[in-house]
Amino acid sequence: MTAVLRKTLQSSLGREAHRPWAVLPLKLTRCEFSRIEPERPKVSTQVPGPESVNLLKQLDEIQNTDAVAFFADYDKSCGNYIVDADGNVLLDLFTQLASIPIGYNHPKMIETMRNKDNWATFVNRPALGVSPPGNWTRMLTEELLSVAPPGMAQVQTMACGSCTIENGLKAMFIAHERRRRNGAPPTEEEQSSCMCNLPPGSADITILSFTGASHGWTLGAQSLSHANWRQKLDLRSMKWPVASFPSLRYPLEDNERENRLEEQRSLSEVADKIEQYRKDGRPVAGCCVEPIQSAGGDNHASPAFFQQLQQICKQNGAALLMDEIQTGCGSTGRFWAHEHFRLPEAPDIVAFGKKMLTGGFYYREEMRPQEPFRIFNTWVGDPSKIVLLRAVLSSIREEDLLTRVTDTGAHLLKGLREIERKFPTYLRNSRGLGTLCSVDLPNEFQRDKMIQGMRNKGVNVGPSGETSLRLRPALTFNKVHADIFLEILESTIQDNTYKKHK
């Protein structure tokens, strides 16, 4: 924004100048909005600064705050920039753990909040399983089903990602046992024994997951997760099969032979685990996998791997749950990351969350429960989030954001690889689809030092796995933003390299 335009805008906003989006005209154009977004990061204190530290002390008196990085000022945050409590302006490539779809305080989102037709939806949260609003079917059809993965026409909303996975597991279990009973209703013995957590009603069936996976924080979801010991320590975990996710060499296009052998090793392990658990009387009802393992280190696998994994599951009567909570809603340049894999048919379940603003899952007809209260909780979602999602999907379509993600992602990855070539002992394994990118550092200490160094220069990034930087910008992130990030990444590497050898 030019100095003259900024002065004019602040004068017109008066006392609301500290949060310019609050009084934007309802029909603000994208051009006007882009001029309000900061041109560059601006940092005047360490991050976290004095005000964040003070707020941290207050919060720490009533809850654990060890994971808090800094406190934010969401009134002042705008577009691809987050403002912290000390007034530091940071280019945000972590976006609330990948959950901000079109940037902070987007005018379409503000317009949605101002629309009086939406107020009843925002102030009355219904128990959707028993008293959905009259327009609920239309909302699901026009919004969620309008972006359903190919071949899927059933959807169930949930409140968050973890409860999405939890209920996706239940759907797989219920469908598996219904097939075992050949569609017959449960016996009296099954009904009574399940009340005491005993067989045959409480079946000893299992779900297969992978090393490096991260599927959530509730008990069933954490049993599937193998990315971080903090996610699992001291908790009761199910003794379910775990197969090794392929450990590929990057760049993928230069290591096809070695990677193909590694993927075949993993797939053989999957088949062996399913057979072993079947023989032990603990059949595998389903397999849960991320298209790109995100919190576990941004680990990729080829389309052929996922095609063969689906085939193995189908041959063994195991449902395939594709966890798209972090990868869905356009981050890879396709609306769903698994669309890159050209699967011969739809997965059995596709979980969504984060950028979709609501949790939930799409599912094939055979995964649909036949009785009430099987997939259920008080709210099973929130209609207000679907109203906001309408604004997100409108922006994706009108601004052709998936094309932007593809173009910007290619530019970002090219820049990462150029910096990697300059500093081969410091960066390695640049990889990504769309703007869902990452790069590895030598060790966890250097990675965490890089994150902190970049925050102090005005860029917010996050960790992934043991040594990776995780880049998760909004869909509105463009090449100008990518260049700022790459400039500050290289500058931070030079600072660290200079200090190391000084």
C-alpha positions as CSV (number, residue, x, y, z in Angstrom):
1,M,0.0,0.0,0.0
2,T,1.4,3.5,-0.9
3,A,1.8,6.0,1.9
4,V,-0.8,8.3,0.4
5,L,-3.4,5.5,0.1
6,R,-2.6,4.3,3.6
7,K,-3.1,7.8,5.0
8,T,-6.4,8.2,3.1
9,L,-7.6,4.9,4.3
10,Q,-6.7,5.6,7.9
11,S,-8.4,8.9,7.8
12,S,-11.6,7.4,6.5
13,L,-11.6,4.7,9.1
14,G,-11.1,7.0,12.0
15,R,-11.1,5.1,15.3
16,E,-11.3,1.7,13.4
17,A,-8.0,2.3,11.6
18,H,-6.3,-0.3,13.7
19,R,-8.4,-3.0,12.1
20,P,-9.2,-1.9,8.6
21,W,-11.2,-4.9,7.5
22,A,-13.9,-4.1,10.1
23,V,-15.4,-1.3,8.1
24,L,-14.6,-2.4,4.6
25,P,-17.5,-1.9,2.2
26,L,-19.5,-5.1,1.6
27,K,-18.5,-5.2,-2.1
28,L,-14.8,-4.5,-1.6
29,T,-12.9,-5.6,-4.7
30,R,-10.0,-8.1,-4.5
31,C,-7.7,-5.3,-5.8
32,E,-8.7,-3.0,-2.9
33,F,-8.2,-5.9,-0.5
34,S,-4.8,-6.7,-1.8
35,R,-3.6,-3.1,-1.3
36,I,-4.6,-3.4,2.4
37,E,-2.5,-6.5,2.9
38,P,1.0,-5.5,4.1
39,E,3.7,-5.3,1.4
40,R,6.3,-7.1,3.6
41,P,7.0,-8.4,7.0
42,K,7.8,-5.9,9.7
43,V,9.5,-7.0,13.0
44,S,10.3,-4.6,15.8
45,T,10.8,-7.1,18.7
46,Q,12.0,-10.6,19.2
47,V,9.2,-13.2,18.6
48,P,7.7,-13.8,21.1
49,G,7.9,-10.1,22.2
50,P,7.3,-8.5,25.6
51,E,3.5,-8.5,25.3
52,S,3.4,-12.1,24.2
53,V,5.6,-13.1,27.1
54,N,3.4,-11.2,29.5
55,L,0.3,-12.9,28.1
56,L,2.0,-16.3,28.2
57,K,2.7,-15.9,31.9
58,Q,-1.0,-15.1,32.6
59,L,-2.2,-18.1,30.6
60,D,0.4,-20.4,32.1
61,E,-1.3,-19.9,35.5
62,I,-4.4,-21.7,34.3
63,Q,-3.1,-24.2,31.7
64,N,0.0,-25.7,30.1
65,T,1.4,-23.3,27.5
66,D,4.5,-25.2,26.4
67,A,3.3,-25.3,22.8
68,V,2.5,-21.6,22.5
69,A,4.8,-19.8,20.0
70,F,3.3,-16.3,20.3
71,F,0.0,-14.5,20.9
72,A,-1.7,-13.0,17.8
73,D,-3.8,-9.9,17.1
74,Y,-6.4,-11.2,14.8
75,D,-8.0,-7.8,14.4
76,K,-4.9,-6.5,12.6
77,S,-4.0,-9.7,10.7
78,C,-4.8,-9.5,7.0
79,G,-4.4,-11.8,4.0
80,N,-1.2,-13.8,4.2
81,Y,0.1,-11.8,7.1
82,I,-0.4,-12.5,10.8
83,V,0.2,-9.7,13.4
84,D,1.4,-10.7,16.8
85,A,0.5,-9.1,20.2
86,D,3.6,-6.9,20.0
87,G,2.7,-5.5,16.5
88,N,5.1,-7.6,14.6
89,V,3.9,-8.4,11.1
90,L,4.8,-11.9,9.9
91,L,4.3,-13.6,6.5
92,D,2.4,-16.7,7.6
93,L,3.3,-20.0,6.0
94,F,1.9,-22.1,8.9
95,T,-1.6,-20.6,9.0
96,Q,-2.9,-22.1,12.2
97,L,-1.6,-25.6,11.5
98,A,-2.7,-25.4,7.8
99,S,-6.3,-24.4,8.7
100,I,-6.7,-20.8,7.2
101,P,-8.0,-21.3,3.6
102,I,-8.0,-17.9,2.0
103,G,-6.1,-15.7,4.4
104,Y,-6.9,-13.6,7.5
105,N,-10.1,-11.4,7.5
106,H,-10.9,-12.1,3.8
107,P,-13.6,-9.7,2.7
108,K,-15.9,-12.6,1.6
109,M,-15.7,-14.0,5.1
110,I,-16.5,-10.6,6.6
111,E,-19.4,-10.1,4.2
112,T,-20.7,-13.5,5.3
113,M,-20.7,-12.5,8.9
114,R,-22.4,-9.2,8.2
115,N,-25.2,-10.8,6.2
116,K,-28.4,-10.8,8.4
117,D,-29.7,-13.8,6.6
118,N,-26.8,-15.8,8.3
119,W,-27.3,-14.6,11.8
120,A,-29.7,-17.3,13.0
121,T,-27.2,-19.9,11.8
122,F,-24.4,-18.3,13.8
123,V,-26.3,-17.8,17.0
124,N,-28.2,-21.1,17.1
125,R,-26.1,-24.2,17.0
126,P,-28.4,-27.2,16.4
127,A,-28.0,-30.9,17.4
128,L,-27.8,-31.8,13.7
129,G,-28.4,-35.5,14.4
130,V,-31.9,-34.9,15.7
131,S,-33.1,-31.4,14.7
132,P,-31.2,-30.1,11.6
133,P,-32.3,-26.8,10.1
134,G,-34.7,-26.9,7.1
135,N,-32.0,-25.8,4.7
136,W,-29.4,-28.4,5.9
137,T,-29.7,-30.7,2.9
138,R,-29.4,-27.8,0.5
139,M,-26.3,-26.6,2.4
140,L,-24.6,-30.0,2.3
141,T,-25.5,-30.5,-1.4
142,E,-24.5,-27.0,-2.6
143,E,-21.3,-26.8,-0.6
144,L,-19.8,-30.1,0.7
145,L,-21.1,-32.3,-2.1
146,S,-20.2,-29.8,-4.7
147,V,-16.5,-30.5,-4.0
148,A,-16.9,-34.2,-3.1
149,P,-14.1,-36.5,-4.3
150,P,-15.0,-38.2,-7.6
151,G,-17.3,-41.2,-7.0
152,M,-18.5,-40.1,-3.6
153,A,-22.1,-38.9,-2.8
154,Q,-22.5,-39.4,0.9
155,V,-21.2,-37.0,3.6
156,Q,-21.1,-36.8,7.4
157,T,-20.1,-33.6,9.2
158,M,-18.1,-33.5,12.4
159,A,-16.7,-30.8,14.7
160,C,-12.9,-31.4,14.2
161,G,-10.3,-33.6,12.6
162,S,-9.8,-36.0,15.5
163,C,-13.4,-36.8,15.9
164,T,-13.7,-37.1,12.2
165,I,-11.1,-39.9,12.3
166,E,-12.6,-41.4,15.4
167,N,-16.0,-41.7,13.7
168,G,-14.5,-42.8,10.4
169,L,-13.0,-45.8,12.3
170,K,-16.4,-46.5,13.7
171,A,-17.9,-46.5,10.2
172,M,-15.3,-49.0,9.0
173,F,-15.9,-51.3,12.0
174,I,-19.7,-51.1,11.7
175,A,-19.6,-51.9,7.9
176,H,-17.1,-54.8,8.5
177,E,-19.3,-56.5,11.1
178,R,-22.4,-55.9,9.1
179,R,-20.8,-57.8,6.2
180,R,-19.7,-60.6,8.7
181,R,-23.4,-61.0,9.7
182,N,-24.4,-61.0,6.1
183,G,-26.6,-57.9,6.8
184,A,-28.6,-59.6,9.6
185,P,-29.4,-57.7,12.7
186,P,-27.1,-58.2,15.8
187,T,-28.0,-61.1,18.0
188,E,-29.1,-60.7,21.6
189,E,-25.7,-62.1,22.8
190,E,-23.9,-59.4,20.7
191,Q,-26.1,-56.7,22.1
192,S,-25.6,-57.8,25.7
193,S,-21.9,-58.6,25.6
194,C,-20.9,-55.3,24.0
195,M,-22.4,-53.5,27.1
196,C,-19.5,-55.2,29.1
197,N,-16.9,-54.6,26.4
198,L,-16.8,-58.3,25.7
199,P,-17.0,-60.4,22.5
200,P,-18.9,-61.2,20.4
201,G,-20.5,-57.8,20.6
202,S,-17.2,-56.0,21.1
203,A,-15.3,-57.5,18.2
204,D,-11.6,-57.9,18.2
205,I,-11.1,-56.2,14.8
206,T,-8.2,-53.9,13.9
207,I,-7.1,-50.9,11.7
208,L,-3.8,-50.8,9.9
209,S,-1.8,-47.6,9.9
210,F,1.7,-46.6,9.0
211,T,4.9,-45.4,10.7
212,G,5.1,-41.6,10.5
213,A,1.4,-41.2,10.5
214,S,-0.5,-38.6,12.4
215,H,-4.3,-38.9,12.5
216,G,-5.4,-37.0,15.6
217,W,-5.4,-36.7,19.3
218,T,-8.3,-38.8,20.6
219,L,-7.7,-42.4,21.7
220,G,-8.6,-44.2,18.5
221,A,-6.9,-41.6,16.3
222,Q,-3.7,-41.6,18.4
223,S,-3.6,-45.4,18.2
224,L,-3.2,-44.9,14.4
225,S,-0.5,-42.1,14.9
226,H,3.2,-42.8,15.0
227,A,4.8,-39.5,14.4
228,N,5.5,-38.0,17.9
229,W,5.8,-39.7,21.3
230,R,4.0,-36.8,23.0
231,Q,0.9,-37.8,21.0
232,K,0.9,-41.3,22.6
233,L,2.9,-41.5,25.9
234,D,0.9,-42.8,28.9
235,L,-2.2,-43.4,26.8
236,R,-4.0,-46.7,26.2
237,S,-3.2,-47.6,22.6
238,M,-4.9,-50.3,20.6
239,K,-2.6,-53.1,19.6
240,W,-3.3,-52.7,15.9
241,P,-1.0,-53.4,13.0
242,V,1.6,-50.8,11.9
243,A,3.3,-51.1,8.5
244,S,6.4,-49.1,7.5
245,F,5.5,-46.1,5.2
246,P,7.9,-45.9,2.2
247,S,11.1,-43.9,3.0
248,L,11.7,-42.4,-0.4
249,R,14.7,-40.5,-1.8
250,Y,14.2,-37.0,-3.3
251,P,13.9,-35.6,-5.8
252,L,11.4,-38.4,-6.7
253,E,11.9,-38.1,-10.4
254,D,15.7,-38.8,-10.1
255,N,15.3,-41.9,-7.8
256,E,12.4,-43.9,-9.4
257,R,14.1,-47.3,-9.4
258,E,15.2,-47.2,-5.7
259,N,11.8,-45.7,-4.6
260,R,9.8,-48.3,-6.5
261,L,11.7,-51.1,-4.6
262,E,11.1,-49.3,-1.3
263,E,7.4,-49.0,-2.0
264,Q,7.1,-52.7,-2.9
265,R,8.8,-53.5,0.4
266,S,6.2,-51.4,2.2
267,L,3.3,-53.0,0.3
268,S,4.5,-56.5,1.0
269,E,4.6,-55.6,4.6
270,V,1.0,-54.4,4.4
271,A,-0.1,-57.6,2.9
272,D,1.8,-59.7,5.4
273,K,0.4,-57.7,8.3
274,I,-3.2,-58.2,7.1
275,E,-2.7,-61.9,6.7
276,Q,-0.9,-62.3,10.1
277,Y,-3.8,-60.5,11.9
278,R,-6.4,-62.5,10.1
279,K,-4.7,-65.8,11.2
280,D,-4.6,-64.4,14.8
281,G,-8.3,-63.9,14.7
282,R,-8.0,-60.1,14.7
283,P,-9.0,-59.2,11.1
284,V,-8.1,-55.8,9.6
285,A,-11.3,-53.9,9.0
286,G,-9.6,-51.0,7.4
287,C,-6.5,-49.1,6.5
288,C,-5.9,-45.4,7.4
289,V,-3.4,-43.4,5.4
290,E,-2.5,-39.8,4.5
291,P,-1.9,-38.9,0.9
292,I,1.2,-37.0,2.1
293,Q,2.2,-37.7,5.7
294,S,2.2,-34.2,7.1
295,A,3.0,-33.9,10.8
296,G,5.2,-37.0,10.5
297,G,7.7,-35.4,8.1
298,D,6.0,-34.5,4.8
299,N,6.6,-38.1,3.5
300,H,5.5,-38.8,-0.1
301,A,4.6,-41.9,-2.0
302,S,3.9,-42.5,-5.7
303,P,0.5,-42.9,-7.3
304,A,1.4,-46.5,-8.0
305,F,1.9,-47.1,-4.3
306,F,-1.6,-45.8,-3.4
307,Q,-3.2,-47.7,-6.4
308,Q,-1.6,-51.0,-5.2
309,L,-2.5,-50.2,-1.5
310,Q,-6.2,-49.8,-2.5
311,Q,-6.0,-53.1,-4.4
312,I,-4.6,-55.0,-1.4
313,C,-7.3,-53.5,0.9
314,K,-10.0,-54.5,-1.6
315,Q,-8.7,-58.1,-1.9
316,N,-8.7,-58.5,1.8
317,G,-12.1,-56.9,2.6
318,A,-10.5,-53.9,4.4
319,A,-11.8,-50.4,3.9
320,L,-9.5,-47.6,2.8
321,L,-9.7,-44.3,4.7
322,M,-7.8,-41.5,3.0
323,D,-7.0,-38.9,5.7
324,E,-7.2,-35.6,3.8
325,I,-7.6,-33.4,6.8
326,Q,-4.3,-31.5,6.1
327,T,-4.0,-32.1,2.4
328,G,-7.6,-31.4,1.2
329,C,-9.2,-28.2,0.0
330,G,-6.7,-27.3,-2.7
331,S,-3.3,-27.1,-1.1
332,T,-1.7,-29.5,-3.6
333,G,-3.3,-27.9,-6.7
334,R,-6.1,-30.5,-6.8
335,F,-9.0,-30.1,-4.5
336,W,-8.2,-33.5,-3.0
337,A,-4.6,-34.7,-2.9
338,H,-5.5,-38.3,-3.7
339,E,-6.8,-37.0,-7.1
340,H,-3.1,-36.9,-8.1
341,F,-3.0,-40.7,-7.7
342,R,-5.6,-41.7,-10.4
343,L,-7.1,-44.4,-8.2
344,P,-9.3,-46.8,-10.2
345,E,-12.2,-46.1,-7.8
346,A,-12.9,-43.8,-4.9
347,P,-11.6,-44.6,-1.5
348,D,-14.1,-46.0,1.0
349,I,-13.8,-42.9,3.2
350,V,-12.2,-39.5,2.7
351,A,-11.7,-37.4,5.9
352,F,-11.6,-33.6,5.8
353,G,-11.0,-30.8,8.2
354,K,-8.7,-27.7,8.6
355,K,-9.1,-25.6,5.5
356,M,-12.6,-27.0,5.0
357,L,-13.4,-25.1,8.3
358,T,-15.5,-28.1,9.5
359,G,-14.6,-31.7,10.2
360,G,-16.3,-34.6,8.5
361,F,-15.9,-37.4,6.0
362,Y,-17.2,-38.5,2.6
363,Y,-18.0,-42.2,2.3
364,R,-19.2,-44.8,-0.1
365,E,-22.7,-46.2,0.2
366,E,-21.6,-49.4,1.9
367,M,-20.0,-47.5,4.7
368,R,-23.4,-45.9,5.6
369,P,-24.8,-47.1,9.1
370,Q,-28.1,-48.8,9.0
371,E,-29.3,-47.8,12.5
372,P,-29.7,-44.4,14.2
373,F,-27.2,-43.1,16.8
374,R,-24.3,-45.2,15.4
375,I,-22.3,-42.2,14.1
376,F,-23.5,-39.5,16.5
377,N,-22.7,-36.8,19.1
378,T,-24.5,-33.7,20.3
379,W,-23.7,-31.4,17.3
380,V,-22.1,-33.6,14.6
381,G,-20.8,-30.5,13.0
382,D,-21.8,-26.8,12.8
383,P,-23.9,-25.2,10.1
384,S,-22.2,-21.8,10.6
385,K,-18.9,-23.4,9.3
386,I,-20.7,-24.5,6.1
387,V,-21.9,-20.9,5.7
388,L,-18.3,-19.7,5.9
389,L,-17.1,-22.6,3.7
390,R,-19.5,-21.2,1.0
391,A,-17.4,-18.0,0.9
392,V,-14.2,-20.1,0.7
393,L,-15.4,-22.2,-2.2
394,S,-16.7,-19.0,-4.0
395,S,-13.3,-17.5,-3.7
396,I,-11.6,-20.6,-4.9
397,R,-13.7,-20.7,-8.0
398,E,-13.9,-16.9,-8.8
399,E,-10.1,-16.4,-8.3
400,D,-9.1,-19.7,-9.8
401,L,-7.0,-20.4,-6.7
402,L,-6.2,-24.0,-7.6
403,T,-4.3,-22.7,-10.6
404,R,-2.6,-20.2,-8.5
405,V,-1.6,-22.9,-6.0
406,T,-0.1,-25.0,-8.8
407,D,1.8,-22.1,-10.3
408,T,3.0,-20.6,-7.0
409,G,3.9,-24.1,-5.7
410,A,6.1,-24.8,-8.8
411,H,7.8,-21.4,-8.2
412,L,8.3,-22.1,-4.5
413,L,9.7,-25.6,-5.0
414,K,12.1,-24.3,-7.7
415,G,13.3,-21.6,-5.3
416,L,13.8,-24.2,-2.5
417,R,15.9,-26.4,-4.7
418,E,18.0,-23.4,-5.8
419,I,18.8,-22.5,-2.2
420,E,19.4,-26.2,-1.5
421,R,22.0,-26.3,-4.2
422,K,23.7,-23.2,-2.6
423,F,23.7,-24.7,0.9
424,P,23.8,-28.5,0.3
425,T,25.0,-29.2,3.9
426,Y,22.2,-27.2,5.4
427,L,19.1,-28.0,3.3
428,R,18.1,-31.2,1.6
429,N,15.1,-33.1,0.2
430,S,13.1,-30.1,-1.0
431,R,9.7,-31.6,-2.0
432,G,6.0,-30.8,-2.4
433,L,2.8,-30.8,-4.3
434,G,1.3,-27.4,-5.0
435,T,2.2,-25.1,-2.1
436,L,2.2,-28.0,0.4
437,C,6.0,-28.0,0.5
438,S,8.8,-28.9,2.9
439,V,12.5,-29.2,3.2
440,D,14.8,-31.0,5.7
441,L,17.6,-29.6,7.9
442,P,20.5,-31.5,9.3
443,N,18.9,-32.2,12.7
444,E,16.1,-31.1,15.0
445,F,18.2,-28.4,16.7
446,Q,19.0,-26.7,13.4
447,R,15.4,-27.0,12.3
448,D,14.0,-25.4,15.4
449,K,16.7,-22.7,15.3
450,M,15.7,-22.0,11.7
451,I,12.0,-21.6,12.7
452,Q,12.9,-19.2,15.4
453,G,15.3,-17.2,13.2
454,M,12.8,-16.8,10.5
455,R,10.1,-15.6,12.9
456,N,12.5,-12.9,14.1
457,K,12.9,-11.9,10.5
458,G,9.1,-11.9,9.9
459,V,8.2,-15.3,8.5
460,N,6.1,-17.9,10.4
461,V,6.8,-21.5,9.5
462,G,6.2,-24.8,11.3
463,P,7.9,-28.1,12.1
464,S,7.2,-31.5,10.6
465,G,8.7,-34.8,11.8
466,E,12.1,-34.6,13.3
467,T,14.0,-32.3,10.9
468,S,11.6,-30.8,8.4
469,L,10.2,-27.3,7.8
470,R,6.5,-27.5,7.0
471,L,5.1,-24.9,4.6
472,R,1.3,-24.5,4.7
473,P,0.3,-21.1,3.3
474,A,-3.2,-20.0,2.5
475,L,-4.5,-20.7,-1.0
476,T,-4.1,-16.9,-1.7
477,F,-0.3,-17.2,-1.4
478,N,1.3,-16.0,-4.6
479,K,4.8,-15.7,-6.2
480,V,5.5,-12.4,-4.5
481,H,4.9,-14.0,-1.1
482,A,7.0,-17.0,-2.1
483,D,9.9,-14.7,-3.1
484,I,9.8,-12.9,0.3
485,F,9.9,-16.3,2.1
486,L,12.8,-17.5,-0.1
487,E,14.7,-14.3,0.5
488,I,14.3,-14.6,4.3
489,L,15.0,-18.3,4.3
490,E,18.4,-17.7,2.5
491,S,19.2,-14.8,4.7
492,T,18.5,-16.8,7.9
493,I,20.7,-19.7,6.5
494,Q,23.5,-17.2,5.9
495,D,23.2,-15.8,9.4
496,N,23.4,-19.2,10.9
497,T,26.2,-20.4,8.7
498,Y,28.2,-17.2,9.4
499,K,27.8,-17.5,13.2
500,K,28.7,-21.2,13.0
501,H,32.0,-20.6,11.3
502,K,32.8,-17.2,13.0
